[in-house]
Amino acid sequence: QVQLVESGGGLVQAGGSLRLSCAASGRTFGSKAMGWFRQAPGKERELVAGISWSGGSTYYADSVKGRFTISRDNAKNTVYLQMNSLKPEDTADYYCAARSSRSGTIFLSSGNYDYWGQGTQVTVSS
């Protein structure tokens, strides 16, 4: 069993930055592929960024490429999402997710993930 706890959300002006953190419990974090998803009101949950168990492979949605950076520290059981140049359209609840995988695969669908955090809210004002 893995428990995920997100933090770092908040209110920021357009153009600002936030860093989200997702702390995982358990000893198997290092064998988990991780993803950051977001869901805005009335919209489907979408993958923003993903990272393989080793950090060797990453994925970004086109809407955040060049602005967001996903990283992980397996010694600290934590995955991060650095968000720069934030836009009002980035406003959403952000969730981290995990699934067991020792391949370099990035999983794009929410249905591929087994564990989810409770979410953290990000609001970007114009």
Helices and strands as residue ranges (DSSP letters): E 4-7, E 10-13, E 18-24, G 29-31, E 32-39, E 46-51, E 58-60, E 68-73, E 78-83, G 88-90, E 92-100, G 110-112, E 115-116, E 120-125
